[in-house]
Amino acid sequence: MPLFSNSYLLRWAVAAGLLLAMLGCHRQEAPVVFEPQPRPVLAKLGLSGTRDASLSVSSSGMIGLLAVYSDASGSHVGYAMSHDGGDSFMPVIPVSPADAKVTSRGESGPQLAATPQAIYVLWQQRSEKGANQLAVARSLNFGKSFDPPVLVTGDESPGYHGFAALGVSPDGAVYVVWLDGREAGGDAGTFAVYISRSTDRGATFDAPHRVALSACPCCRPAIAFASGNEVIIAWRKVFDGAVRDLVLSVSHDGGATFAPEVRVAEDGWRLNACPDSGPSLAVKGSRVYLAWLTEGREQKARVQLAWSDDLGKSFHAPLVASEGVLDPNHPRLKVSEDGNLMLVFQGREARDQNGWGPVRVFLSQIGAGGVGKPALVPAGEASAAYPALGLGTAGRIYIAWTGSGEASSVQLTRARLQGRSYP
Protein backbone atom coordinates (compact mmCIF):
# COMPACT_ATOMS: atom_id res chain seq x y z
CA MET A 1 0.00 0.00 0.00
CA PRO A 2 1.48 3.41 -0.97
CA LEU A 3 2.43 5.78 1.81
CA PHE A 4 0.31 8.56 0.26
CA SER A 5 -2.78 8.13 -1.89
CA ASN A 6 -2.93 9.54 -5.42
CA SER A 7 -5.64 12.00 -4.35
CA TYR A 8 -3.46 13.27 -1.50
CA LEU A 9 -0.49 13.74 -3.81
CA LEU A 10 -2.68 15.57 -6.31
CA ARG A 11 -4.01 17.93 -3.65
CA TRP A 12 -0.47 18.56 -2.37
CA ALA A 13 0.80 19.29 -5.88
CA VAL A 14 -2.03 21.72 -6.59
CA ALA A 15 -1.46 23.52 -3.27
CA ALA A 16 2.27 23.71 -3.86
CA GLY A 17 1.72 25.03 -7.36
CA LEU A 18 -0.60 27.73 -6.12
CA LEU A 19 1.89 28.71 -3.43
CA LEU A 20 4.72 28.92 -5.93
CA ALA A 21 2.56 30.97 -8.27
CA MET A 22 1.70 33.35 -5.46
CA LEU A 23 5.33 33.69 -4.50
CA GLY A 24 6.27 34.09 -8.14
CA CYS A 25 4.14 37.23 -8.44
CA HIS A 26 6.47 38.87 -5.95
CA ARG A 27 9.82 37.11 -6.35
CA GLN A 28 10.38 36.83 -10.08
CA GLU A 29 11.36 40.44 -10.55
CA ALA A 30 14.62 40.86 -12.37
CA PRO A 31 17.10 43.01 -10.47
CA VAL A 32 17.33 46.54 -11.87
CA VAL A 33 20.82 48.05 -11.95
CA PHE A 34 20.94 51.85 -12.22
CA GLU A 35 23.69 54.24 -13.16
CA PRO A 36 25.24 55.69 -9.99
CA GLN A 37 24.27 59.28 -10.83
CA PRO A 38 21.97 60.96 -13.35
CA ARG A 39 23.39 63.39 -15.90
CA PRO A 40 22.18 66.84 -17.03
CA VAL A 41 22.60 65.87 -20.67
CA LEU A 42 20.95 69.00 -22.12
CA ALA A 43 23.02 71.32 -19.95
CA LYS A 44 26.10 69.72 -21.49
CA LEU A 45 24.72 70.82 -24.86
CA GLY A 46 24.59 74.42 -23.69
CA LEU A 47 20.89 74.66 -22.85
CA SER A 48 19.56 76.21 -19.65
CA GLY A 49 16.22 76.13 -17.87
CA THR A 50 15.34 72.74 -19.36
CA ARG A 51 12.22 70.92 -18.17
CA ASP A 52 9.26 68.69 -19.10
CA ALA A 53 11.09 65.86 -20.87
CA SER A 54 9.67 63.12 -23.05
CA LEU A 55 11.54 60.04 -24.32
CA SER A 56 11.40 57.60 -27.21
CA VAL A 57 13.58 54.60 -28.11
CA SER A 58 13.63 53.30 -31.69
CA SER A 59 14.00 49.71 -32.89
CA SER A 60 17.63 50.45 -33.68
CA GLY A 61 18.24 51.78 -30.17
CA MET A 62 18.31 55.49 -31.02
CA ILE A 63 17.15 57.59 -28.06
CA GLY A 64 15.03 60.67 -28.67
CA LEU A 65 14.87 63.28 -25.90
CA LEU A 66 12.32 66.08 -26.13
CA ALA A 67 12.27 69.01 -23.70
CA VAL A 68 11.43 72.66 -23.18
CA TYR A 69 14.37 75.05 -22.87
CA SER A 70 14.56 78.78 -22.21
CA ASP A 71 16.63 81.69 -23.46
CA ALA A 72 16.29 85.47 -23.61
CA SER A 73 13.49 85.22 -26.20
CA GLY A 74 11.30 82.80 -24.23
CA SER A 75 10.58 79.07 -24.10
CA HIS A 76 11.18 76.65 -26.95
CA VAL A 77 10.73 72.96 -27.73
CA GLY A 78 13.85 71.08 -28.76
CA TYR A 79 14.79 67.51 -29.71
CA ALA A 80 18.12 65.74 -29.17
CA MET A 81 19.25 62.29 -30.32
CA SER A 82 21.69 59.74 -29.00
CA HIS A 83 23.08 56.97 -31.20
CA ASP A 84 25.38 55.47 -28.57
CA GLY A 85 22.91 54.33 -25.93
CA GLY A 86 22.81 57.67 -24.13
CA ASP A 87 26.57 58.13 -23.67
CA SER A 88 26.31 61.37 -25.63
CA PHE A 89 23.66 63.43 -27.41
CA MET A 90 23.86 65.33 -30.68
CA PRO A 91 23.14 69.10 -30.75
CA VAL A 92 19.54 70.03 -30.07
CA ILE A 93 17.28 70.45 -33.09
CA PRO A 94 14.71 73.25 -32.68
CA VAL A 95 11.14 71.97 -33.07
CA SER A 96 8.97 75.00 -32.29
CA PRO A 97 9.44 78.15 -34.41
CA ALA A 98 11.70 80.76 -32.83
CA ASP A 99 8.79 83.18 -32.36
CA ALA A 100 6.32 80.63 -30.96
CA LYS A 101 4.98 81.47 -27.51
CA VAL A 102 5.37 77.98 -26.04
CA THR A 103 3.54 77.30 -22.79
CA SER A 104 4.31 74.32 -20.60
CA ARG A 105 3.14 73.75 -17.06
CA GLY A 106 2.70 70.60 -15.03
CA GLU A 107 1.14 67.88 -17.14
CA SER A 108 0.60 70.19 -20.11
CA GLY A 109 4.16 69.72 -21.35
CA PRO A 110 5.16 68.70 -24.92
CA GLN A 111 4.61 65.16 -26.14
CA LEU A 112 6.75 62.92 -28.33
CA ALA A 113 5.70 59.98 -30.51
CA ALA A 114 8.04 58.13 -32.86
CA THR A 115 7.57 55.48 -35.54
CA PRO A 116 10.16 53.93 -37.88
CA GLN A 117 9.04 56.42 -40.56
CA ALA A 118 8.42 59.66 -38.65
CA ILE A 119 8.84 61.59 -35.40
CA TYR A 120 5.95 63.71 -34.12
CA VAL A 121 5.97 66.44 -31.47
CA LEU A 122 2.97 68.11 -29.87
CA TRP A 123 3.05 71.27 -27.75
CA GLN A 124 0.82 74.05 -26.48
CA GLN A 125 1.36 77.70 -27.41
CA ARG A 126 -0.41 81.06 -27.26
CA SER A 127 -1.34 82.95 -30.41
CA GLU A 128 -0.90 86.66 -31.04
CA LYS A 129 -4.58 87.04 -30.15
CA GLY A 130 -4.03 85.27 -26.83
CA ALA A 131 -5.75 82.01 -27.79
CA ASN A 132 -4.51 78.60 -26.73
CA GLN A 133 -3.21 76.60 -29.66
CA LEU A 134 -2.14 72.99 -30.03
CA ALA A 135 0.63 72.53 -32.59
CA VAL A 136 2.15 69.38 -34.11
CA ALA A 137 5.45 69.26 -36.00
CA ARG A 138 6.89 66.23 -37.75
CA SER A 139 10.29 65.02 -38.87
CA LEU A 140 10.47 62.75 -41.89
CA ASN A 141 14.28 62.58 -41.96
CA PHE A 142 14.93 60.75 -38.68
CA GLY A 143 15.12 63.85 -36.49
CA LYS A 144 17.59 65.88 -38.56
CA SER A 145 15.01 68.66 -38.92
CA PHE A 146 11.32 69.31 -38.28
CA ASP A 147 8.72 70.67 -40.67
CA PRO A 148 6.80 73.86 -39.79
CA PRO A 149 4.04 73.00 -37.31
CA VAL A 150 0.42 72.34 -38.14
CA LEU A 151 -2.23 73.79 -35.84
CA VAL A 152 -4.74 71.29 -34.48
CA THR A 153 -6.64 74.15 -32.82
CA GLY A 154 -6.23 77.82 -33.64
CA ASP A 155 -7.73 81.29 -33.18
CA GLU A 156 -10.99 80.17 -34.75
CA SER A 157 -11.63 77.85 -31.77
CA PRO A 158 -12.64 79.92 -28.71
CA GLY A 159 -11.98 78.69 -25.20
CA TYR A 160 -9.14 76.75 -23.64
CA HIS A 161 -7.37 73.86 -25.39
CA GLY A 162 -4.62 72.08 -23.50
CA PHE A 163 -3.40 69.15 -21.44
CA ALA A 164 -3.02 67.26 -24.69
CA ALA A 165 -1.74 63.75 -25.45
CA LEU A 166 -0.27 62.43 -28.70
CA GLY A 167 -0.35 58.93 -30.17
CA VAL A 168 0.24 57.03 -33.42
CA SER A 169 -1.93 54.03 -34.24
CA PRO A 170 -0.61 50.78 -35.75
CA ASP A 171 -1.79 51.91 -39.19
CA GLY A 172 0.13 55.19 -38.93
CA ALA A 173 -2.68 57.63 -38.13
CA VAL A 174 -1.67 60.44 -35.76
CA TYR A 175 -4.06 61.39 -32.95
CA VAL A 176 -4.25 64.30 -30.55
CA VAL A 177 -6.61 64.18 -27.56
CA TRP A 178 -7.02 67.09 -25.15
CA LEU A 179 -9.17 69.01 -22.67
CA ASP A 180 -11.32 71.67 -24.32
CA GLY A 181 -13.44 74.52 -22.98
CA ARG A 182 -15.06 75.75 -26.19
CA GLU A 183 -18.63 74.67 -25.40
CA ALA A 184 -21.12 74.70 -22.56
CA GLY A 185 -22.32 71.44 -21.09
CA GLY A 186 -21.33 69.10 -18.32
CA ASP A 187 -20.78 70.18 -14.75
CA ALA A 188 -19.55 73.66 -13.90
CA GLY A 189 -15.79 73.87 -13.72
CA THR A 190 -15.23 70.94 -16.08
CA PHE A 191 -13.98 70.65 -19.66
CA ALA A 192 -14.79 68.38 -22.56
CA VAL A 193 -12.48 65.74 -24.04
CA TYR A 194 -11.76 66.41 -27.72
CA ILE A 195 -9.91 64.48 -30.41
CA SER A 196 -8.45 65.10 -33.86
CA ARG A 197 -6.81 62.73 -36.36
CA SER A 198 -4.31 62.97 -39.18
CA THR A 199 -4.24 60.31 -41.88
CA ASP A 200 -1.46 61.93 -43.93
CA ARG A 201 1.42 61.63 -41.47
CA GLY A 202 0.73 64.89 -39.69
CA ALA A 203 0.40 67.14 -42.76
CA THR A 204 -3.22 68.00 -41.91
CA PHE A 205 -5.67 67.18 -39.10
CA ASP A 206 -9.39 66.50 -39.17
CA ALA A 207 -11.80 68.96 -37.62
CA PRO A 208 -11.80 68.37 -33.85
CA HIS A 209 -14.81 66.71 -32.29
CA ARG A 210 -15.98 65.91 -28.80
CA VAL A 211 -15.52 62.56 -27.08
CA ALA A 212 -17.07 63.35 -23.68
CA LEU A 213 -18.13 66.06 -21.25
CA SER A 214 -17.48 66.58 -17.50
CA ALA A 215 -13.73 65.95 -17.58
CA CYS A 216 -11.51 67.14 -14.75
CA PRO A 217 -10.06 70.38 -16.19
CA CYS A 218 -6.30 69.88 -15.69
CA CYS A 219 -5.77 66.10 -15.72
CA ARG A 220 -4.27 65.16 -19.07
CA PRO A 221 -6.18 62.36 -20.85
CA ALA A 222 -4.28 59.34 -22.16
CA ILE A 223 -4.46 57.60 -25.52
CA ALA A 224 -3.38 54.14 -26.70
CA PHE A 225 -4.21 51.67 -29.46
CA ALA A 226 -5.08 47.99 -29.63
CA SER A 227 -3.90 45.59 -32.32
CA GLY A 228 -7.08 46.07 -34.35
CA ASN A 229 -6.47 49.84 -34.54
CA GLU A 230 -9.01 50.49 -31.81
CA VAL A 231 -8.48 53.92 -30.25
CA ILE A 232 -8.50 53.84 -26.43
CA ILE A 233 -8.89 57.01 -24.36
CA ALA A 234 -8.85 57.35 -20.57
CA TRP A 235 -9.54 60.49 -18.53
CA ARG A 236 -10.57 61.66 -15.09
CA LYS A 237 -14.28 62.38 -14.94
CA VAL A 238 -16.10 64.56 -12.41
CA PHE A 239 -19.05 62.58 -11.05
CA ASP A 240 -21.85 63.86 -8.82
CA GLY A 241 -20.62 65.13 -5.49
CA ALA A 242 -17.23 66.29 -6.86
CA VAL A 243 -16.01 62.68 -7.10
CA ARG A 244 -13.10 62.44 -9.58
CA ASP A 245 -12.58 58.88 -10.81
CA LEU A 246 -11.07 57.36 -13.94
CA VAL A 247 -13.09 56.31 -16.98
CA LEU A 248 -12.15 54.72 -20.30
CA SER A 249 -13.77 54.57 -23.73
CA VAL A 250 -12.90 52.72 -26.94
CA SER A 251 -13.46 53.63 -30.59
CA HIS A 252 -13.73 50.91 -33.23
CA ASP A 253 -13.93 53.30 -36.20
CA GLY A 254 -10.75 55.31 -36.04
CA GLY A 255 -11.96 57.77 -33.44
CA ALA A 256 -15.15 58.88 -35.22
CA THR A 257 -17.33 57.50 -32.43
CA PHE A 258 -16.65 56.10 -28.98
CA ALA A 259 -18.43 53.48 -26.89
CA PRO A 260 -20.08 54.57 -23.63
CA GLU A 261 -17.39 55.27 -21.04
CA VAL A 262 -16.62 52.63 -18.40
CA ARG A 263 -15.64 53.55 -14.85
CA VAL A 264 -12.31 51.85 -14.20
CA ALA A 265 -12.68 51.70 -10.40
CA GLU A 266 -15.03 53.04 -7.73
CA ASP A 267 -12.35 55.02 -5.93
CA GLY A 268 -14.79 57.65 -4.73
CA TRP A 269 -12.15 60.41 -4.59
CA ARG A 270 -14.06 63.51 -3.50
CA LEU A 271 -12.10 66.67 -4.30
CA ASN A 272 -13.28 70.23 -4.91
CA ALA A 273 -10.20 71.00 -7.00
CA CYS A 274 -8.27 69.52 -9.88
CA PRO A 275 -5.35 67.29 -8.86
CA ASP A 276 -3.39 68.02 -12.07
CA SER A 277 -2.68 64.32 -12.50
CA GLY A 278 -3.96 62.31 -15.42
CA PRO A 279 -3.82 58.58 -16.18
CA SER A 280 -1.36 56.60 -18.27
CA LEU A 281 -2.23 53.80 -20.69
CA ALA A 282 -0.25 50.89 -22.16
CA VAL A 283 -1.30 47.91 -24.28
CA LYS A 284 0.57 44.63 -24.08
CA GLY A 285 -0.83 41.90 -26.30
CA SER A 286 -4.58 41.85 -25.73
CA ARG A 287 -4.38 43.44 -22.28
CA VAL A 288 -4.98 47.15 -21.62
CA TYR A 289 -3.18 48.59 -18.58
CA LEU A 290 -4.08 51.81 -16.78
CA ALA A 291 -2.19 53.62 -14.00
CA TRP A 292 -3.44 56.66 -12.12
CA LEU A 293 -3.28 58.67 -8.91
CA THR A 294 -6.11 58.60 -6.39
CA GLU A 295 -6.64 59.32 -2.72
CA GLY A 296 -9.94 57.45 -2.72
CA ARG A 297 -12.43 57.54 0.12
CA GLU A 298 -9.58 56.91 2.53
CA GLN A 299 -7.84 60.18 1.54
CA LYS A 300 -4.56 58.30 1.16
CA ALA A 301 -2.50 59.11 -1.92
CA ARG A 302 -1.55 56.09 -4.01
CA VAL A 303 -0.80 55.14 -7.60
CA GLN A 304 -3.12 52.36 -8.70
CA LEU A 305 -2.83 49.86 -11.54
CA ALA A 306 -5.70 48.05 -13.22
CA TRP A 307 -6.04 46.10 -16.45
CA SER A 308 -8.69 44.87 -18.84
CA ASP A 309 -8.67 41.69 -20.91
CA ASP A 310 -11.85 42.55 -22.84
CA LEU A 311 -10.82 45.87 -24.37
CA GLY A 312 -12.12 48.07 -21.61
CA LYS A 313 -15.49 46.48 -20.94
CA SER A 314 -14.40 45.41 -17.44
CA PHE A 315 -11.33 45.82 -15.24
CA HIS A 316 -9.36 43.78 -12.74
CA ALA A 317 -9.63 45.20 -9.23
CA PRO A 318 -6.92 47.86 -8.93
CA LEU A 319 -3.61 47.10 -7.24
CA VAL A 320 -1.53 49.62 -5.33
CA ALA A 321 1.61 50.25 -7.38
CA SER A 322 3.22 52.76 -5.00
CA GLU A 323 3.35 50.68 -1.82
CA GLY A 324 5.72 52.26 0.71
CA VAL A 325 6.03 55.59 -1.16
CA LEU A 326 4.59 58.84 0.18
CA ASP A 327 2.98 61.51 -2.02
CA PRO A 328 3.16 59.43 -5.22
CA ASN A 329 2.10 61.18 -8.41
CA HIS A 330 2.41 61.45 -12.21
CA PRO A 331 2.61 57.76 -13.19
CA ARG A 332 3.82 56.83 -16.66
CA LEU A 333 3.54 53.37 -18.22
CA LYS A 334 5.61 52.07 -21.11
CA VAL A 335 5.99 48.68 -22.82
CA SER A 336 9.11 47.73 -24.79
CA GLU A 337 9.15 46.04 -28.17
CA ASP A 338 10.16 42.77 -26.53
CA GLY A 339 7.40 42.90 -23.93
CA ASN A 340 8.80 44.46 -20.75
CA LEU A 341 6.17 46.62 -19.06
CA MET A 342 7.38 49.27 -16.63
CA LEU A 343 5.95 52.10 -14.54
CA VAL A 344 7.63 55.27 -13.27
CA PHE A 345 6.23 57.85 -10.88
CA GLN A 346 7.46 60.44 -8.40
CA GLY A 347 7.13 60.37 -4.62
CA ARG A 348 8.96 60.60 -1.30
CA GLU A 349 10.77 57.93 0.66
CA ALA A 350 8.72 57.04 3.73
CA ARG A 351 11.84 56.70 5.92
CA ASP A 352 13.56 59.87 4.76
CA GLN A 353 13.33 62.89 7.09
CA ASN A 354 10.02 61.71 8.51
CA GLY A 355 8.58 61.51 5.05
CA TRP A 356 9.46 65.07 4.02
CA GLY A 357 12.64 64.39 2.11
CA PRO A 358 13.10 65.43 -1.52
CA VAL A 359 10.79 64.12 -4.22
CA ARG A 360 12.35 61.16 -6.00
CA VAL A 361 11.57 58.91 -8.97
CA PHE A 362 10.50 55.28 -8.52
CA LEU A 363 10.43 52.43 -11.04
CA SER A 364 8.22 49.33 -10.88
CA GLN A 365 8.09 46.23 -13.04
CA ILE A 366 4.67 44.93 -14.05
CA GLY A 367 3.90 41.32 -14.78
CA ALA A 368 0.90 39.25 -15.75
CA GLY A 369 -0.24 38.86 -12.17
CA GLY A 370 0.95 41.94 -10.32
CA VAL A 371 3.29 44.83 -9.87
CA GLY A 372 6.74 44.74 -8.32
CA LYS A 373 8.01 46.73 -5.38
CA PRO A 374 8.98 50.29 -6.39
CA ALA A 375 12.73 50.74 -6.82
CA LEU A 376 14.26 54.09 -5.92
CA VAL A 377 15.97 55.72 -8.89
CA PRO A 378 19.25 57.46 -8.00
CA ALA A 379 18.53 61.16 -8.49
CA GLY A 380 21.43 63.10 -6.98
CA GLU A 381 20.76 65.96 -4.59
CA ALA A 382 17.94 67.81 -6.33
CA SER A 383 14.26 66.92 -6.20
CA ALA A 384 12.79 65.17 -9.22
CA ALA A 385 9.46 65.89 -10.91
CA TYR A 386 7.42 64.72 -13.91
CA PRO A 387 9.36 61.57 -14.84
CA ALA A 388 9.45 60.24 -18.39
CA LEU A 389 10.22 56.67 -19.39
CA GLY A 390 11.82 55.09 -22.45
CA LEU A 391 12.36 51.36 -22.93
CA GLY A 392 14.71 49.61 -25.32
CA THR A 393 15.04 45.91 -25.97
CA ALA A 394 17.10 43.48 -23.87
CA GLY A 395 16.18 45.21 -20.62
CA ARG A 396 17.48 48.70 -21.41
CA ILE A 397 15.72 51.45 -19.44
CA TYR A 398 15.96 55.23 -19.77
CA ILE A 399 14.38 57.67 -17.31
CA ALA A 400 14.31 61.47 -17.50
CA TRP A 401 12.81 64.08 -15.20
CA THR A 402 12.94 67.74 -14.29
CA GLY A 403 15.40 68.27 -11.47
CA SER A 404 14.97 71.27 -9.21
CA GLY A 405 17.89 73.23 -7.82
CA GLU A 406 19.30 76.65 -8.51
CA ALA A 407 17.82 76.25 -11.99
CA SER A 408 15.58 73.55 -13.44
CA SER A 409 17.41 70.97 -15.51
CA VAL A 410 16.40 67.79 -17.30
CA GLN A 411 18.22 64.81 -15.79
CA LEU A 412 18.70 61.45 -17.49
CA THR A 413 19.67 58.10 -16.04
CA ARG A 414 19.94 54.60 -17.45
CA ALA A 415 19.23 51.18 -16.01
CA ARG A 416 19.26 47.53 -17.03
CA LEU A 417 17.12 44.55 -16.16
CA GLN A 418 19.46 41.78 -15.11
CA GLY A 419 18.42 38.24 -15.97
CA ARG A 420 14.81 37.17 -16.33
CA SER A 421 12.28 39.96 -16.51
CA TYR A 422 9.13 40.14 -14.41
CA PRO A 423 6.62 37.73 -16.01
CORHU-V824469 format. One line per field, one symbol per residue. psi: psi as a letter, one per 20 degrees, with the letter a starting at -180 (. if undefined). burial: I if it has 16 or more other C-alpha atoms within 10 Angstrom, else O. A space follows every 50 residues. Layout:
BEGIN
psi->???
burial->???
END
This chain:
BEGIN
psi->pqhqrhhghghgggghggghgghhhiijppppoqqhqrpmhhhijjqrkq rmqqqqprhijpppoqrpqqahibqqpqpqqpjkjjhqqrqpppgqqhjp mppopcjkrqqppqrhhqpqpprqrprhijqpqpqpqqpjkkjhrqqqqp phqbhinrrqoalqqqqprhjjqpqpprppkiqrqaqqjrrqprqqqpjk ljhrqrpqrpgrrkqpikoprqqrqrhjjppppqrpqorqkkpnrprqqp pjkjjgqqqpqppgqmhkopplrpilorrqqqpocjppqpqrqqiahilo pqpqprqpjkljhrqqpqqoikpjpqlqrmqpqqprhjjppqpqrqaqph iolkjkaqprqqpqqpahjaprppppppjbhqqpqmqqppparkjppppq ropqchqqppqprqrqppbprp.
burial->OOOOOOOOOOOOOOOOOOOOOOOOIOOOIIOIOIOOOIIIIIOOOOIIII IIIIIIIIOOIIIIIIIIIOOOOOIIIIIIIIOOIIOOIOIIIIIIOOOI IIIIOOIIIIIIIIIOOIIIIIIIIIOOOOIIIIIIIIIOOIIOOIIOII IIIIOOIOOIIIIIIIIIIOOIIIIIIIIIIOOOOOOOOIIIIIIIIIOO IIIIIOOOIIIIIIIIIIIIIIIIIIOOIIIIIIIIIIIOOIIIIIIIII IOOIIOOIOOIIIIIOIIIIOOOIIIIIIIIIIIOOOIIIIIIIIIOOOO IIIIIIIIOOIIIOIOOIIIIIIOIIIIIIIIIIIIOOIIIIIIIIIIIO OOOOOOOIIIIIIIIIIOOIIIIIIIIIIOOIIIIIIIIIIIIIIIIIII IIIIOOOIIIIIIIIIIOOOIII
END
